Amino acid sequence: MQDTKRIKNPGKQRKRLFNAPAHIRHKLMAAPLSKELTASKGAKTLPVRKGDTVQIKRGDNKGFEGKVSRVDLKAYRIYLEGLTREKVDGTNIFISVHPSKVQIRSLNLDDKWRKNILERKKSVEKTAKAEKPKVKPAKKAEKAPATVKEAKEEAAPEVVKVQKPAEEVIEKALAKPAAKKAASAKEEKAPVAKKAPAKKASAKKTEEKEATPKAKAKKASEKTKGVQ
């Protein structure tokens, strides 16, 4: 049995692709089914087979729909009826398309093995849906007030409560710097008033000091005159 480990090396990936056995090549030729087929058959993808009707979804021939005339497993390509091109010598040849670029519109169910595959996939999908746990609906939220007026009346007192303390805080915040300024102004004015008399007293003392030597000199001169 072939190893199924994932390989990240591009060289090894290409080697596996080109050296793959027939049963893996068959799986690599899978294409998506149309919405109608997925709903009815219960499968999303299936390998393309001869006789299937497909529609090209990408590339130069986008939108072309036709039956699959040949499947080339070696080159990983399919050929559609009516999808041809003319060569230089005038002959017509089929254009190859990769299965990833097409969508299966109708299935060829002549093969009983293919029918069994679809039935198996359908049963698996049903069991998966049945096993899914039912999610309990969330509890309904409390009913909103019946009228807009009631809502406004309920909301109004809440707004007032929030605004009052905010105003008080703003007033206090404005009052604090004003009080500080007034106190600082008083402190600045008070020492100026106290210093003024001190200066006057110091001036008087200097005058007295200056006057005393003059008086002493006068007295001394008077005494000398009296002696004479």
CNS distance restraints for C-alpha pairs under 8 A (distance, minus, plus):
assign (resid   7 and name CA) (resid  12 and name CA) 7.08 0.50 0.50
assign (resid   7 and name CA) (resid  13 and name CA) 6.57 0.50 0.50
assign (resid   8 and name CA) (resid  12 and name CA) 7.87 0.50 0.50
assign (resid   8 and name CA) (resid  13 and name CA) 7.27 0.50 0.50
assign (resid   9 and name CA) (resid  13 and name CA) 6.30 0.50 0.50
assign (resid  10 and name CA) (resid  14 and name CA) 6.23 0.50 0.50
assign (resid  11 and name CA) (resid  15 and name CA) 6.23 0.50 0.50
assign (resid  12 and name CA) (resid  16 and name CA) 6.18 0.50 0.50
assign (resid  13 and name CA) (resid  17 and name CA) 6.24 0.50 0.50
assign (resid  14 and name CA) (resid  18 and name CA) 6.24 0.50 0.50
assign (resid  15 and name CA) (resid  19 and name CA) 5.97 0.50 0.50
assign (resid  16 and name CA) (resid  20 and name CA) 5.53 0.50 0.50
assign (resid  20 and name CA) (resid  24 and name CA) 6.21 0.50 0.50
assign (resid  20 and name CA) (resid  25 and name CA) 6.24 0.50 0.50
assign (resid  21 and name CA) (resid  25 and name CA) 6.22 0.50 0.50
assign (resid  22 and name CA) (resid  26 and name CA) 6.09 0.50 0.50
assign (resid  22 and name CA) (resid  73 and name CA) 7.55 0.50 0.50
assign (resid  23 and name CA) (resid  27 and name CA) 6.69 0.50 0.50
assign (resid  24 and name CA) (resid  28 and name CA) 6.36 0.50 0.50
assign (resid  25 and name CA) (resid  29 and name CA) 6.48 0.50 0.50
assign (resid  25 and name CA) (resid  73 and name CA) 6.26 0.50 0.50
assign (resid  25 and name CA) (resid  74 and name CA) 7.94 0.50 0.50
assign (resid  25 and name CA) (resid  76 and name CA) 7.61 0.50 0.50
assign (resid  26 and name CA) (resid  30 and name CA) 7.45 0.50 0.50
assign (resid  26 and name CA) (resid  47 and name CA) 6.55 0.50 0.50
assign (resid  26 and name CA) (resid  73 and name CA) 6.91 0.50 0.50
assign (resid  27 and name CA) (resid  47 and name CA) 5.99 0.50 0.50
assign (resid  28 and name CA) (resid  47 and name CA) 7.44 0.50 0.50
assign (resid  28 and name CA) (resid  76 and name CA) 7.85 0.50 0.50
assign (resid  29 and name CA) (resid  47 and name CA) 5.17 0.50 0.50
assign (resid  29 and name CA) (resid  48 and name CA) 6.12 0.50 0.50
assign (resid  29 and name CA) (resid  73 and name CA) 7.62 0.50 0.50
assign (resid  29 and name CA) (resid  76 and name CA) 6.58 0.50 0.50
assign (resid  29 and name CA) (resid  77 and name CA) 7.95 0.50 0.50
assign (resid  29 and name CA) (resid  99 and name CA) 5.81 0.50 0.50
assign (resid  29 and name CA) (resid 100 and name CA) 7.65 0.50 0.50
assign (resid  30 and name CA) (resid  45 and name CA) 6.24 0.50 0.50
assign (resid  30 and name CA) (resid  46 and name CA) 4.99 0.50 0.50
assign (resid  30 and name CA) (resid  47 and name CA) 3.58 0.50 0.50
assign (resid  30 and name CA) (resid  48 and name CA) 5.72 0.50 0.50
assign (resid  30 and name CA) (resid  99 and name CA) 6.49 0.50 0.50
assign (resid  30 and name CA) (resid 100 and name CA) 7.15 0.50 0.50
assign (resid  31 and name CA) (resid  45 and name CA) 5.48 0.50 0.50
assign (resid  31 and name CA) (resid  46 and name CA) 5.75 0.50 0.50
assign (resid  31 and name CA) (resid  47 and name CA) 5.96 0.50 0.50
assign (resid  31 and name CA) (resid  48 and name CA) 6.31 0.50 0.50
assign (resid  31 and name CA) (resid  99 and name CA) 5.61 0.50 0.50
assign (resid  31 and name CA) (resid 100 and name CA) 5.53 0.50 0.50
assign (resid  31 and name CA) (resid 101 and name CA) 7.82 0.50 0.50
assign (resid  31 and name CA) (resid 102 and name CA) 6.46 0.50 0.50
assign (resid  31 and name CA) (resid 103 and name CA) 6.08 0.50 0.50
assign (resid  31 and name CA) (resid 104 and name CA) 6.71 0.50 0.50
assign (resid  32 and name CA) (resid  44 and name CA) 5.83 0.50 0.50
assign (resid  32 and name CA) (resid  45 and name CA) 4.28 0.50 0.50
assign (resid  32 and name CA) (resid  46 and name CA) 6.62 0.50 0.50
assign (resid  32 and name CA) (resid 100 and name CA) 7.80 0.50 0.50
assign (resid  32 and name CA) (resid 102 and name CA) 7.51 0.50 0.50
assign (resid  32 and name CA) (resid 103 and name CA) 5.35 0.50 0.50
assign (resid  32 and name CA) (resid 104 and name CA) 6.29 0.50 0.50
assign (resid  33 and name CA) (resid  37 and name CA) 5.99 0.50 0.50
assign (resid  33 and name CA) (resid  38 and name CA) 6.05 0.50 0.50
assign (resid  33 and name CA) (resid  43 and name CA) 7.50 0.50 0.50
assign (resid  33 and name CA) (resid  44 and name CA) 5.55 0.50 0.50
assign (resid  33 and name CA) (resid  45 and name CA) 5.49 0.50 0.50
assign (resid  33 and name CA) (resid  46 and name CA) 7.18 0.50 0.50
assign (resid  33 and name CA) (resid 103 and name CA) 5.68 0.50 0.50
assign (resid  33 and name CA) (resid 104 and name CA) 4.79 0.50 0.50
assign (resid  33 and name CA) (resid 105 and name CA) 6.61 0.50 0.50
assign (resid  34 and name CA) (resid  38 and name CA) 6.23 0.50 0.50
assign (resid  34 and name CA) (resid 103 and name CA) 6.29 0.50 0.50
assign (resid  34 and name CA) (resid 104 and name CA) 6.00 0.50 0.50
assign (resid  34 and name CA) (resid 105 and name CA) 5.68 0.50 0.50
assign (resid  35 and name CA) (resid  39 and name CA) 6.21 0.50 0.50
assign (resid  36 and name CA) (resid  40 and name CA) 6.32 0.50 0.50
assign (resid  37 and name CA) (resid  41 and name CA) 5.60 0.50 0.50
assign (resid  37 and name CA) (resid  42 and name CA) 7.57 0.50 0.50
assign (resid  37 and name CA) (resid  43 and name CA) 7.70 0.50 0.50
assign (resid  37 and name CA) (resid 105 and name CA) 7.33 0.50 0.50
assign (resid  37 and name CA) (resid 106 and name CA) 7.48 0.50 0.50
assign (resid  38 and name CA) (resid  42 and name CA) 5.09 0.50 0.50
assign (resid  38 and name CA) (resid  43 and name CA) 5.18 0.50 0.50
assign (resid  38 and name CA) (resid  44 and name CA) 5.45 0.50 0.50
assign (resid  39 and name CA) (resid  43 and name CA) 7.91 0.50 0.50
assign (resid  41 and name CA) (resid 118 and name CA) 6.41 0.50 0.50
assign (resid  41 and name CA) (resid 119 and name CA) 7.82 0.50 0.50
assign (resid  41 and name CA) (resid 122 and name CA) 6.59 0.50 0.50
assign (resid  42 and name CA) (resid 118 and name CA) 7.23 0.50 0.50
assign (resid  42 and name CA) (resid 121 and name CA) 6.39 0.50 0.50
assign (resid  42 and name CA) (resid 122 and name CA) 4.73 0.50 0.50
assign (resid  42 and name CA) (resid 125 and name CA) 6.82 0.50 0.50
assign (resid  43 and name CA) (resid 118 and name CA) 6.86 0.50 0.50
assign (resid  43 and name CA) (resid 121 and name CA) 6.21 0.50 0.50
assign (resid  43 and name CA) (resid 122 and name CA) 6.86 0.50 0.50
assign (resid  48 and name CA) (resid  52 and name CA) 6.87 0.50 0.50
assign (resid  48 and name CA) (resid  71 and name CA) 7.82 0.50 0.50
assign (resid  48 and name CA) (resid  99 and name CA) 7.10 0.50 0.50
assign (resid  48 and name CA) (resid 104 and name CA) 7.67 0.50 0.50
assign (resid  49 and name CA) (resid  68 and name CA) 7.09 0.50 0.50
assign (resid  49 and name CA) (resid  71 and name CA) 6.73 0.50 0.50
assign (resid  49 and name CA) (resid 108 and name CA) 7.47 0.50 0.50
assign (resid  50 and name CA) (resid  67 and name CA) 7.74 0.50 0.50
assign (resid  50 and name CA) (resid  68 and name CA) 5.08 0.50 0.50
assign (resid  50 and name CA) (resid  69 and name CA) 5.71 0.50 0.50
assign (resid  50 and name CA) (resid  70 and name CA) 5.80 0.50 0.50
assign (resid  50 and name CA) (resid  71 and name CA) 6.41 0.50 0.50
assign (resid  50 and name CA) (resid 108 and name CA) 7.68 0.50 0.50
assign (resid  51 and name CA) (resid  67 and name CA) 5.82 0.50 0.50
assign (resid  51 and name CA) (resid  68 and name CA) 5.31 0.50 0.50
assign (resid  51 and name CA) (resid  69 and name CA) 6.64 0.50 0.50
assign (resid  51 and name CA) (resid 107 and name CA) 7.55 0.50 0.50
assign (resid  51 and name CA) (resid 108 and name CA) 5.53 0.50 0.50
assign (resid  52 and name CA) (resid  67 and name CA) 5.66 0.50 0.50
assign (resid  52 and name CA) (resid  68 and name CA) 5.60 0.50 0.50
assign (resid  52 and name CA) (resid 104 and name CA) 6.96 0.50 0.50
assign (resid  52 and name CA) (resid 105 and name CA) 7.64 0.50 0.50
assign (resid  52 and name CA) (resid 106 and name CA) 5.85 0.50 0.50
assign (resid  52 and name CA) (resid 107 and name CA) 4.94 0.50 0.50
assign (resid  52 and name CA) (resid 108 and name CA) 5.14 0.50 0.50
assign (resid  53 and name CA) (resid  65 and name CA) 7.11 0.50 0.50
assign (resid  53 and name CA) (resid  66 and name CA) 5.49 0.50 0.50
assign (resid  53 and name CA) (resid  67 and name CA) 4.32 0.50 0.50
assign (resid  53 and name CA) (resid  68 and name CA) 6.25 0.50 0.50
assign (resid  53 and name CA) (resid 104 and name CA) 6.08 0.50 0.50
assign (resid  53 and name CA) (resid 105 and name CA) 5.50 0.50 0.50
assign (resid  53 and name CA) (resid 106 and name CA) 5.12 0.50 0.50
assign (resid  53 and name CA) (resid 107 and name CA) 6.73 0.50 0.50
assign (resid  54 and name CA) (resid  65 and name CA) 5.70 0.50 0.50
assign (resid  54 and name CA) (resid  66 and name CA) 5.79 0.50 0.50
assign (resid  54 and name CA) (resid  67 and name CA) 6.31 0.50 0.50
assign (resid  54 and name CA) (resid  68 and name CA) 7.15 0.50 0.50
assign (resid  54 and name CA) (resid 102 and name CA) 6.14 0.50 0.50
assign (resid  54 and name CA) (resid 103 and name CA) 5.41 0.50 0.50
assign (resid  54 and name CA) (resid 104 and name CA) 4.37 0.50 0.50
assign (resid  54 and name CA) (resid 105 and name CA) 5.20 0.50 0.50
assign (resid  54 and name CA) (resid 106 and name CA) 7.06 0.50 0.50
assign (resid  55 and name CA) (resid  62 and name CA) 7.96 0.50 0.50
assign (resid  55 and name CA) (resid  63 and name CA) 6.20 0.50 0.50
assign (resid  55 and name CA) (resid  64 and name CA) 5.68 0.50 0.50
assign (resid  55 and name CA) (resid  65 and name CA) 4.21 0.50 0.50
assign (resid  55 and name CA) (resid  66 and name CA) 6.65 0.50 0.50
assign (resid  55 and name CA) (resid 102 and name CA) 5.37 0.50 0.50
assign (resid  55 and name CA) (resid 103 and name CA) 5.25 0.50 0.50
assign (resid  55 and name CA) (resid 104 and name CA) 6.52 0.50 0.50
assign (resid  55 and name CA) (resid 105 and name CA) 6.77 0.50 0.50
assign (resid  56 and name CA) (resid  61 and name CA) 6.68 0.50 0.50
assign (resid  56 and name CA) (resid  62 and name CA) 5.08 0.50 0.50
assign (resid  56 and name CA) (resid  63 and name CA) 5.33 0.50 0.50
assign (resid  56 and name CA) (resid  64 and name CA) 5.45 0.50 0.50
assign (resid  56 and name CA) (resid  65 and name CA) 6.40 0.50 0.50
assign (resid  56 and name CA) (resid 101 and name CA) 5.95 0.50 0.50
assign (resid  56 and name CA) (resid 102 and name CA) 4.34 0.50 0.50
assign (resid  56 and name CA) (resid 103 and name CA) 6.47 0.50 0.50
assign (resid  57 and name CA) (resid  62 and name CA) 5.12 0.50 0.50
assign (resid  57 and name CA) (resid  63 and name CA) 5.99 0.50 0.50
assign (resid  57 and name CA) (resid 101 and name CA) 5.64 0.50 0.50
assign (resid  57 and name CA) (resid 102 and name CA) 5.41 0.50 0.50
assign (resid  57 and name CA) (resid 103 and name CA) 6.81 0.50 0.50
assign (resid  58 and name CA) (resid  62 and name CA) 5.03 0.50 0.50
assign (resid  58 and name CA) (resid  63 and name CA) 7.93 0.50 0.50
assign (resid  58 and name CA) (resid 101 and name CA) 5.43 0.50 0.50
assign (resid  58 and name CA) (resid 102 and name CA) 7.38 0.50 0.50
assign (resid  59 and name CA) (resid 101 and name CA) 7.52 0.50 0.50
assign (resid  66 and name CA) (resid  80 and name CA) 5.76 0.50 0.50
assign (resid  66 and name CA) (resid  81 and name CA) 5.81 0.50 0.50
assign (resid  66 and name CA) (resid  82 and name CA) 7.10 0.50 0.50
assign (resid  66 and name CA) (resid  83 and name CA) 7.97 0.50 0.50
assign (resid  67 and name CA) (resid  80 and name CA) 5.50 0.50 0.50
assign (resid  67 and name CA) (resid  81 and name CA) 5.58 0.50 0.50
assign (resid  68 and name CA) (resid  78 and name CA) 6.85 0.50 0.50
assign (resid  68 and name CA) (resid  79 and name CA) 5.80 0.50 0.50
assign (resid  68 and name CA) (resid  80 and name CA) 4.53 0.50 0.50
assign (resid  68 and name CA) (resid  81 and name CA) 6.32 0.50 0.50
assign (resid  69 and name CA) (resid  78 and name CA) 7.74 0.50 0.50
assign (resid  69 and name CA) (resid  79 and name CA) 5.64 0.50 0.50
assign (resid  69 and name CA) (resid  80 and name CA) 5.31 0.50 0.50
assign (resid  69 and name CA) (resid  81 and name CA) 5.72 0.50 0.50
assign (resid  70 and name CA) (resid  78 and name CA) 5.84 0.50 0.50
assign (resid  70 and name CA) (resid  79 and name CA) 5.18 0.50 0.50
assign (resid  70 and name CA) (resid  80 and name CA) 7.21 0.50 0.50
assign (resid  71 and name CA) (resid  76 and name CA) 7.92 0.50 0.50
assign (resid  71 and name CA) (resid  77 and name CA) 6.33 0.50 0.50
assign (resid  71 and name CA) (resid  78 and name CA) 4.57 0.50 0.50
assign (resid  71 and name CA) (resid  79 and name CA) 6.51 0.50 0.50
assign (resid  72 and name CA) (resid  76 and name CA) 5.77 0.50 0.50
assign (resid  72 and name CA) (resid  77 and name CA) 5.21 0.50 0.50
assign (resid  72 and name CA) (resid  78 and name CA) 5.89 0.50 0.50
assign (resid  73 and name CA) (resid  77 and name CA) 6.78 0.50 0.50
assign (resid  76 and name CA) (resid  98 and name CA) 6.53 0.50 0.50
assign (resid  76 and name CA) (resid  99 and name CA) 7.67 0.50 0.50
assign (resid  77 and name CA) (resid  96 and name CA) 5.75 0.50 0.50
assign (resid  77 and name CA) (resid  97 and name CA) 5.40 0.50 0.50
assign (resid  77 and name CA) (resid  98 and name CA) 4.81 0.50 0.50
assign (resid  77 and name CA) (resid  99 and name CA) 6.53 0.50 0.50
assign (resid  78 and name CA) (resid  96 and name CA) 5.65 0.50 0.50
assign (resid  78 and name CA) (resid  97 and name CA) 5.32 0.50 0.50
assign (resid  78 and name CA) (resid  98 and name CA) 6.27 0.50 0.50
assign (resid  78 and name CA) (resid  99 and name CA) 6.59 0.50 0.50
assign (resid  79 and name CA) (resid  83 and name CA) 7.55 0.50 0.50
assign (resid  79 and name CA) (resid  94 and name CA) 6.42 0.50 0.50
assign (resid  79 and name CA) (resid  95 and name CA) 6.38 0.50 0.50
assign (resid  79 and name CA) (resid  96 and name CA) 5.14 0.50 0.50
assign (resid  79 and name CA) (resid  97 and name CA) 6.33 0.50 0.50
assign (resid  80 and name CA) (resid  94 and name CA) 7.41 0.50 0.50
assign (resid  80 and name CA) (resid  95 and name CA) 7.69 0.50 0.50
assign (resid  80 and name CA) (resid  96 and name CA) 7.83 0.50 0.50
assign (resid  82 and name CA) (resid  94 and name CA) 7.86 0.50 0.50
assign (resid  83 and name CA) (resid  94 and name CA) 5.92 0.50 0.50
assign (resid  83 and name CA) (resid  95 and name CA) 5.94 0.50 0.50
assign (resid  84 and name CA) (resid  92 and name CA) 6.17 0.50 0.50
assign (resid  84 and name CA) (resid  93 and name CA) 5.32 0.50 0.50
assign (resid  84 and name CA) (resid  94 and name CA) 4.26 0.50 0.50
assign (resid  84 and name CA) (resid  95 and name CA) 5.33 0.50 0.50
assign (resid  85 and name CA) (resid  92 and name CA) 5.47 0.50 0.50
assign (resid  85 and name CA) (resid  93 and name CA) 5.61 0.50 0.50
assign (resid  85 and name CA) (resid  94 and name CA) 6.51 0.50 0.50
assign (resid  85 and name CA) (resid  95 and name CA) 6.74 0.50 0.50
assign (resid  86 and name CA) (resid  90 and name CA) 5.82 0.50 0.50
assign (resid  86 and name CA) (resid  91 and name CA) 5.66 0.50 0.50
assign (resid  86 and name CA) (resid  92 and name CA) 4.47 0.50 0.50
assign (resid  86 and name CA) (resid  93 and name CA) 6.49 0.50 0.50
assign (resid  87 and name CA) (resid  91 and name CA) 5.43 0.50 0.50
assign (resid  87 and name CA) (resid  92 and name CA) 6.15 0.50 0.50
assign (resid  87 and name CA) (resid  93 and name CA) 7.33 0.50 0.50
assign (resid  97 and name CA) (resid 101 and name CA) 7.19 0.50 0.50
assign (resid  98 and name CA) (resid 102 and name CA) 7.51 0.50 0.50
assign (resid 109 and name CA) (resid 114 and name CA) 6.50 0.50 0.50
assign (resid 109 and name CA) (resid 115 and name CA) 6.31 0.50 0.50
assign (resid 111 and name CA) (resid 115 and name CA) 6.80 0.50 0.50
assign (resid 112 and name CA) (resid 116 and name CA) 6.34 0.50 0.50
assign (resid 113 and name CA) (resid 117 and name CA) 6.35 0.50 0.50
assign (resid 114 and name CA) (resid 118 and name CA) 6.45 0.50 0.50
assign (resid 115 and name CA) (resid 119 and name CA) 6.29 0.50 0.50
assign (resid 116 and name CA) (resid 120 and name CA) 6.13 0.50 0.50
assign (resid 117 and name CA) (resid 121 and name CA) 6.26 0.50 0.50
assign (resid 118 and name CA) (resid 122 and name CA) 6.13 0.50 0.50
assign (resid 119 and name CA) (resid 123 and name CA) 6.26 0.50 0.50
assign (resid 120 and name CA) (resid 124 and name CA) 6.29 0.50 0.50
assign (resid 121 and name CA) (resid 125 and name CA) 6.27 0.50 0.50
assign (resid 122 and name CA) (resid 126 and name CA) 6.36 0.50 0.50
assign (resid 123 and name CA) (resid 127 and name CA) 6.33 0.50 0.50
assign (resid 124 and name CA) (resid 128 and name CA) 6.20 0.50 0.50
assign (resid 125 and name CA) (resid 129 and name CA) 6.28 0.50 0.50
assign (resid 126 and name CA) (resid 130 and name CA) 6.25 0.50 0.50
assign (resid 127 and name CA) (resid 131 and name CA) 6.12 0.50 0.50
assign (resid 128 and name CA) (resid 132 and name CA) 6.48 0.50 0.50
assign (resid 145 and name CA) (resid 150 and name CA) 6.28 0.50 0.50
assign (resid 145 and name CA) (resid 151 and name CA) 5.91 0.50 0.50
assign (resid 146 and name CA) (resid 150 and name CA) 7.26 0.50 0.50
assign (resid 147 and name CA) (resid 151 and name CA) 6.70 0.50 0.50
assign (resid 148 and name CA) (resid 152 and name CA) 6.29 0.50 0.50
assign (resid 149 and name CA) (resid 153 and name CA) 6.19 0.50 0.50
assign (resid 150 and name CA) (resid 154 and name CA) 6.14 0.50 0.50
assign (resid 151 and name CA) (resid 155 and name CA) 6.10 0.50 0.50
assign (resid 152 and name CA) (resid 156 and name CA) 5.90 0.50 0.50
assign (resid 153 and name CA) (resid 157 and name CA) 7.28 0.50 0.50
assign (resid 154 and name CA) (resid 158 and name CA) 7.43 0.50 0.50
assign (resid 155 and name CA) (resid 159 and name CA) 6.53 0.50 0.50
assign (resid 156 and name CA) (resid 160 and name CA) 6.49 0.50 0.50
assign (resid 157 and name CA) (resid 161 and name CA) 6.25 0.50 0.50
assign (resid 158 and name CA) (resid 162 and name CA) 6.41 0.50 0.50
assign (resid 159 and name CA) (resid 163 and name CA) 6.21 0.50 0.50
assign (resid 160 and name CA) (resid 164 and name CA) 6.22 0.50 0.50
assign (resid 161 and name CA) (resid 165 and name CA) 7.22 0.50 0.50
assign (resid 162 and name CA) (resid 166 and name CA) 6.72 0.50 0.50
assign (resid 163 and name CA) (resid 167 and name CA) 6.26 0.50 0.50
assign (resid 164 and name CA) (resid 168 and name CA) 6.36 0.50 0.50
assign (resid 165 and name CA) (resid 169 and name CA) 6.08 0.50 0.50
assign (resid 166 and name CA) (resid 170 and name CA) 6.28 0.50 0.50
assign (resid 167 and name CA) (resid 171 and name CA) 6.19 0.50 0.50
assign (resid 168 and name CA) (resid 172 and name CA) 6.13 0.50 0.50
assign (resid 169 and name CA) (resid 173 and name CA) 6.04 0.50 0.50
assign (resid 170 and name CA) (resid 174 and name CA) 6.19 0.50 0.50
assign (resid 171 and name CA) (resid 175 and name CA) 6.04 0.50 0.50
assign (resid 172 and name CA) (resid 176 and name CA) 6.15 0.50 0.50
assign (resid 173 and name CA) (resid 177 and name CA) 7.29 0.50 0.50
assign (resid 174 and name CA) (resid 178 and name CA) 6.82 0.50 0.50
assign (resid 175 and name CA) (resid 179 and name CA) 6.22 0.50 0.50
assign (resid 176 and name CA) (resid 180 and name CA) 6.26 0.50 0.50
assign (resid 177 and name CA) (resid 181 and name CA) 6.14 0.50 0.50
assign (resid 178 and name CA) (resid 182 and name CA) 6.34 0.50 0.50
assign (resid 179 and name CA) (resid 183 and name CA) 6.21 0.50 0.50
assign (resid 180 and name CA) (resid 184 and name CA) 6.15 0.50 0.50
assign (resid 181 and name CA) (resid 185 and name CA) 6.17 0.50 0.50
assign (resid 182 and name CA) (resid 186 and name CA) 6.33 0.50 0.50
assign (resid 183 and name CA) (resid 187 and name CA) 6.30 0.50 0.50
assign (resid 184 and name CA) (resid 188 and name CA) 6.25 0.50 0.50
assign (resid 185 and name CA) (resid 189 and name CA) 6.27 0.50 0.50
assign (resid 186 and name CA) (resid 190 and name CA) 6.05 0.50 0.50
assign (resid 187 and name CA) (resid 191 and name CA) 6.89 0.50 0.50
assign (resid 188 and name CA) (resid 192 and name CA) 7.13 0.50 0.50
assign (resid 189 and name CA) (resid 193 and name CA) 6.77 0.50 0.50
assign (resid 190 and name CA) (resid 194 and name CA) 6.60 0.50 0.50
assign (resid 191 and name CA) (resid 195 and name CA) 6.11 0.50 0.50
assign (resid 192 and name CA) (resid 196 and name CA) 6.53 0.50 0.50
assign (resid 193 and name CA) (resid 197 and name CA) 7.78 0.50 0.50
assign (resid 194 and name CA) (resid 198 and name CA) 7.16 0.50 0.50
assign (resid 195 and name CA) (resid 199 and name CA) 6.42 0.50 0.50
assign (resid 196 and name CA) (resid 200 and name CA) 6.58 0.50 0.50
assign (resid 197 and name CA) (resid 201 and name CA) 6.12 0.50 0.50
assign (resid 198 and name CA) (resid 202 and name CA) 6.19 0.50 0.50
assign (resid 199 and name CA) (resid 203 and name CA) 6.20 0.50 0.50
assign (resid 200 and name CA) (resid 204 and name CA) 6.28 0.50 0.50
assign (resid 201 and name CA) (resid 205 and name CA) 6.27 0.50 0.50
assign (resid 202 and name CA) (resid 206 and name CA) 6.32 0.50 0.50
assign (resid 203 and name CA) (resid 207 and name CA) 6.26 0.50 0.50
assign (resid 204 and name CA) (resid 208 and name CA) 6.10 0.50 0.50
assign (resid 205 and name CA) (resid 209 and name CA) 6.08 0.50 0.50
assign (resid 206 and name CA) (resid 210 and name CA) 6.09 0.50 0.50
assign (resid 207 and name CA) (resid 211 and name CA) 5.99 0.50 0.50
assign (resid 208 and name CA) (resid 212 and name CA) 6.12 0.50 0.50
assign (resid 209 and name CA) (resid 213 and name CA) 7.22 0.50 0.50
assign (resid 210 and name CA) (resid 214 and name CA) 7.08 0.50 0.50
assign (resid 211 and name CA) (resid 215 and name CA) 6.30 0.50 0.50
assign (resid 212 and name CA) (resid 216 and name CA) 6.17 0.50 0.50
assign (resid 213 and name CA) (resid 217 and name CA) 6.12 0.50 0.50
assign (resid 214 and name CA) (resid 218 and name CA) 6.31 0.50 0.50
assign (resid 215 and name CA) (resid 219 and name CA) 6.23 0.50 0.50
assign (resid 216 and name CA) (resid 220 and name CA) 6.14 0.50 0.50
assign (resid 217 and name CA) (resid 221 and name CA) 6.24 0.50 0.50
assign (resid 218 and name CA) (resid 222 and name CA) 6.20 0.50 0.50
assign (resid 219 and name CA) (resid 223 and name CA) 6.22 0.50 0.50
assign (resid 220 and name CA) (resid 224 and name CA) 6.37 0.50 0.50
assign (resid 221 and name CA) (resid 225 and name CA) 6.30 0.50 0.50
assign (resid 222 and name CA) (resid 226 and name CA) 6.22 0.50 0.50
assign (resid 223 and name CA) (resid 227 and name CA) 6.29 0.50 0.50
assign (resid 224 and name CA) (resid 228 and name CA) 6.41 0.50 0.50
